[in-house]
Amino acid sequence: MLVVTAHSLDGMPIVKYLGLVTGEAILGANIFKDFFAGIRDIVGGRSAAYEGELRKAKAIAVDEMVEQARKMGANAVIGVDLDYETIGGSGSNMLMVSASGTAVLYKAGYDEDRK
């Protein structure tokens, strides 16, 4: 499945627009990770714990979106947008990542046909 942030597929004609597809992931951040990330933020540097959680949430959201597109008969998702939010409060912060795009069917091998 081709997944792009662009709104078109250069050199490959889109045959059919199938509709909006989305995927979401909400992951709880461990209180110890939060504590050590806070310390690392105070002294400077990167928080490996948060970066790992962010990568995991992004992968889940994109995988959900792709699976939804596949069920619609798409062979690509265009115009992909990723949004990141923290939700919760009083020590129970959670990370939410949402992915959205347009499921499409494009004609594969179009460039080869023109040669």
N, C-alpha and C positions, 0 to 999 in steps of 0.2 A: 504494500500500500504506500503510495507516494503521499507525503505529508509536507506541505509548504506554507509559509506565511504569505507568499505572493497571492494575488487575486487572479492570476492566470497561469497557464503552463506554457511557457515559451516554446513555440514550435510544435505543440501538441494541441489539436483542437478539442475543446470540451463538447461532447456530444449531448450530455444531459446534466442538468443541475437537479440533484436529488433532495436537497434540503439541508437544514441546520442540523449539526451533530454536536454533542457536548459530552464532556466527561468531567467528573469531579472527584476530588480526594480530600478527605479531612483526616489529618493525623494528629494524635495527641503528642505533645512534646513532654518527654520525661522530666520530672522536677529536678533531677540531678543534672541532666543535660542543661536545663535552663539555668541552674545555679552556676555551673562551670562556664557556660557561655557568657553569663553576666560578668564573671570575673575576667574572662578573656577580653571582653569588650572594654572593661575598665583599663586593663593594662595594654590593650592594643592587640592587633592580630586578627586572624580569621577564626570563626567558630566552625570547626569541622563537624560538630554535632548538628548544628542547624543546616549546614550545607548538605550533609547527608540526608537529612529529613526532607529538605527541599527537593533534592534530586529524586528521592523515592516518591514523593507526592506528585511531582511533575510526570514521572513515568506512568504512574497509575492513572492519572487524569487523561494523558494522551492515549494510553492503551484502551481505556473505556471509550473514548471518542472514536478511535479507529475501529473498534469492534462494532459500534453502532453504525458506522459508515459501511462496513463490510456486510452487515445484515441488510442494508438498503440496496446492496448491489453495486456500490461505488468501487472504483479502483484508485481514487485519490481524494484527499481532503485539502481544500485550498483556503486561503485567508485565515489561517490558524492564529488564534490569539490566546495567550496564557495570562491569567490573572492570579495574583497572590494576595492573600489576606490572612491576618491573624484574628481569631475569634475567641471569645471567652474573657475571663478576668479572674482576679483574686487567686493567682497561682495555677489556674487551669487553662492556660493558653493552648490553643490548637491552631494548626496551620491548615489553611484551605487553599487548594490550587484548583482552578477551573480552566478547562481547555474548550474552545469552541471553534468551529469552522464550517465550511460548506462542503458537503459530500457531493462529488461529481463523478461522472463517467467520461473518461477521455479516450480518444482513439489512439491506442498504442501503435508505434511503428509508423506514424504519419510521415516523419522526416525521411525514413527509408523509402517510402512509396514515391516521394517526389524526386528521388535521384535518378 
